[in-house]
């Protein structure tokens, strides 16, 4: 399985990637624009991502805009990529927006524990 970890914070991105790399092939991006380039390339190569972990607050293109673009690509491809928002944004409004406006599949608040990531993957049958 393949995943993409998108976060502008180098430490957070590397920490999440190290958790996931035990079981998944992980690519990394530092913002939404770079993530979309990797998503497009993965589709072109016939090897799309099984899931994407996406931060919300990032430069260039934030996670909410990136998620909307991913969902547009999903519609064109006739498939749905699992997208998990992983962010320090923790207000009920942030979480509601991610689920109902952005159509994310799950949401974890930073800082998170490895067990929370593991449980999320199990819930979505990715583990």
N, C-alpha and C positions, 0 to 999 in steps of 0.2 A: 504494500500500500504506500501511496505517496501523500505527503502533506506539505503545505506551505505555511510558514510562520511569518507574519507581517507585523513588524513593530519597529518604531524609530529608535527605541531604547535598546542599545547594544546588549547590555547585561540581561535585560528581560528576554530579548529575542534568543540569545544564546542559552539562557537557562531553560526556556521552554523547549528549544530544539534539542538540548541534551536529554530532557525527559523523554521526548518523543523518539529520538534517534535509536533508542534501544529496540524499537519494534517497527519503525517506519522510515522510509527514505524521505528526508526533509530538505526542502529548499527554503531560502530566506529572502525577504525583501524588507527594505527600510521605509517604504511608504506605499500608498495605494497605487500610484502610477506604476511603480516598478512591479508591484504584485500583478497588476492587470497584464503587463507584458509577459510575465511568467505564465499566467493562466492561459493567455492566447497561444503561447509557444507550446504549452503542454497539450492543448487541444489539437494544434497543428501536427504535433508529433504522434497523435493518437494515444496519448498516455496522460489523460487529465488527472488532476488532483482528486484524491478521495475525500479530503477535507482541508479546510483552511482555517487557521487561527489568526484572528484579525483584531488589532488594536483599534481604538476609535480615534484618539487624538494623535495625529501625525501631520507633519508638514507635507506640502505638495498636494496630496489628496488624502483626506481623512478616511477613517474606516467606514463611516456611514455612506459616503459617496461611493467608495469602493464596493461595498456590499450591493448597492443598487446596480452598479455596472456588472457585477458578477451575476446577479439575477437576470439581467437582460441577456447576457451571454448564455446562461442556462436555458432560457426560453428558446433562443435560436438553435441551441444544440439538442433540445428535447430531453434534457437531463437536469438533475438538481445536485449541485455540489453542497455538501454539508459545510456550513460556515459557523464557526464559534467565535463570538466576540469575547475578547479577553482584555479587560480594560480597568483602569483605576476609577473610571466614571461609575459611580455606584448609587446615584439617586434613583428612586423609583421611576422617574421620568426618563432617565438615560436607558434603563433596562427596558421599559415599555416601548420606547422609540426603536430600540434595536430589534425587538421581537415583532412589533406590529407594523412599523413603518419600513423597517429594513428587511424583515423576514429572515432573521438569523435563526439558527437551529438550537443554539444554547448560548449561555452567557456566564462567564466567570469574572469575578472581581479580583483585581490585583491588590495586595499580594496574594497569591494563591499557593496552595500546597500541592505537591505531586499527587497526593491521593485524590484531590478534587479533579485534576485532569484525568486521572485513571477512571474515576467514577463516571465522568462525562463521556469518555470514550466507550465505556461499557454500556451506558444508557443508549448510545447511538449505534451499538453493535459494531464498533470499530476495533474492539479489543478481543 
